[in-house]
């Protein structure tokens, strides 16, 4: 029999706090709840899904409700209209559900089953079981469970790594629209841009080179695929699960940075239609339509469709961007225990933008150009089209085991004609690129998971296999279109549209197969171990105008181990080891391919889970070693191709990243949600091809100190329809320095703080209005800085701007 899920607590709306006093907070809740129980209030809750109805009731009544999700999944409420006290209101809201609310000592309420009903009698569909980790409608800044790290559906406290869940509620409160917004808000993650449409994500000092969709990875390892895969629009996602550190067990090849897993929205049995409209600074407009419903009378066939369209101008002159998105998904219960899912999405981005950003002086000093400066041309364009198709089949057995098959396919296209400024011999010259990229990626996964008995304890096991392939084909060429630009008086309409010939090509075929297993052992009542392993086969073939490449890695072993010890009912300490590998195309003096770069992650931490999981806190110390990095041989005469200037290497390079992470996410009180995190990361060269690098920062353009906070507070009493919120972002100074030709340079961005504010108002149960004021203090800063004066790649952060959003629920 499967281990029952632990009860979870759900607050109506929430935010965050940086300190949790276990004795003080419950006392405050008792006071608030006692006052609410003694008063009659006006309720306007429509009939529908029980979980949603309870969430709205908790919001309006200002009380704490505790229940396992299995009690509400698949159940409906008749709703509640009129004035009632808390006890009577709950009784009416739960009428006909077979559930009852019991008052607890802390002033909150717990749901209990008052009818001896079997699983079938409760009419809990298999789809409800699949969606038990969904955050949509929870009102929370944290999640009940996640499985990105191990494929096991573990709570944050049960996962022996640093993890964050950016929930649907948090996305809505902060008006997040794309993946870049998620990265900017996630503790420990950094966003760097080599151009307006070229985002790169970093964690713990290393680049994140895989983005996952419903647990299946999509590669962004090269600059080409980074350009091709557009920053995902968030309208179609329920949440983003982030695991920091090495994540090779689920991803296979990559850097020891992080796994970012975007989990798509699922269809609902009840009918939901939501229309959202936004308008903001610089003529920014956006509309979203999200509709979900059962498609037959029994609710065994369900569908959902999401569309979004936005047209945004920018604080930069000339620049604008248009995006269209459509997403559809069908979910069918083939039997009582089998669910089939199929869906597709298409995102089309058309931008009038250049390739680069703002230049610096030859010595790296700031030119103090206006934030509205645009050094491209009116004919620049950067057009991306990403089409996804995905499918899944899940079957659950009577003994608690399940089998899950999933597939994900992406067809990504990029066409660009874009410019960048280069500093050459004291002159700022404009170069143009005319390129076309085709990037097709496929990912397939099958696994079985479930409980088993051993030595008198129940344990859990996952066994699976996956396959992924990327086919890339790029063509194009470049030229210089204007020599000697006057940066302060640039006219984007002065240069005629060029005809650039094709002189470049790049083709890649990258394939990876792997088998993996994870086991969660209950060693004793307070002690749990998670052990996992993966075996990979990797094959790469590449063709370019310079050379052809082919290399492979056979039977590479990836390891995972963690121990979790429960100190008490709320706190656990853990220690974990994880690793990951990254193939490299460097050869030694014997013409043998070097071993893959290996990243190993060691982590020790403590986690707290309060209010039955509604609030999570963690503190961790980590060390990552990335070893076997290619290091040039000191004596190149040993190289077989020495006479032909062929360079040989040895697997001796090493980078070490060390740091601390502190995080708090979830509900402090029923109306106060908070997410806060502080991260210190220092990654340095231990060994390198250039001995002068040893002891230096691995990437000085990445911040070492990051502090991020976001919060929302639901007012009470006569002001209960109002909510206030805000966010704060703080990082230390970053820099790049070196020698460009004969000129030494130092490029620096001082440390800075950004403040965002929000105000929400809900005049009725169907209408929700929100105002977001971003960069409220109008801080002028560079979001990313040049790595060299030779290329103009500094990107200004957006000035103060306003966005007003109105949602209507039908």
Secondary structure, 3 states (H helix, E strand, C coil): CCCCCCCEEECCCCECCCCCCHHHHHHHHHHHHHHHHCCCEEEEECCEEHHHHHHHHHHHHCCCEEECHHHCCCCEECCEEEEECHHHHHHHHCCCCCEEEEECCCCCEEEEECCCCCCCCCCCCHHHHHCCCCCCCCCCCCCCCECCCCCCCECCCCCCCCEEEEEHHHHHHCCCCEHHHHHHHCCCEEEEECCCCCEEEEECCEECCEEEECCEEEECCCHHHHHHCCCCEHHHEEEEEEEECCCHHHHCECCCCEEEEEEECCCCCCCEEEEEEEEECCCEEEEEEEEEEECCCCCCEEEEEEEEEEEEECCCCCCEEEEEEEEEEEEEEEECCEEEEEEEEEEEEEEECCCCCECCCCCCCCCCCCCCCCCCCCCCEEEEEEEEEEEEEEEECCCCCEEEEEEEEEEEEEEEEEEEEEEECCEEEEEEEEEEEEEEEEEEEEEEEEEEEECCEEEEEEEEEEEEEEEEEEEEEEEEEECCCCHHHCCCCCCCCCCCCCCEEEEEEEEEEEEEEEEEEEEECCEEEEEEEEEEEEEEEEEECCCEEEEEEEEEEEEEEEEEEECCCCEEEEEEEEEEEECCCCECCCCCECCCEEEEEEEEEEEEEEHHHCEEEEEEEEEEEEEEEEEECCCHHHCCCHHHCCCCEEEEEEEEEEEEEEEEEEEEECCEEEEEEEEEEEEEEEECCCHHHCCCECCCCCCCEEEEEEEEEECCHHHCCEEEEEEEEEECCEEEEEEECCEEEEEEECCEEEEEEEEEECCCCCEEEEEEEECCCCCCCEEECCCCCCECCEEECCCCEEEEEEEEEC
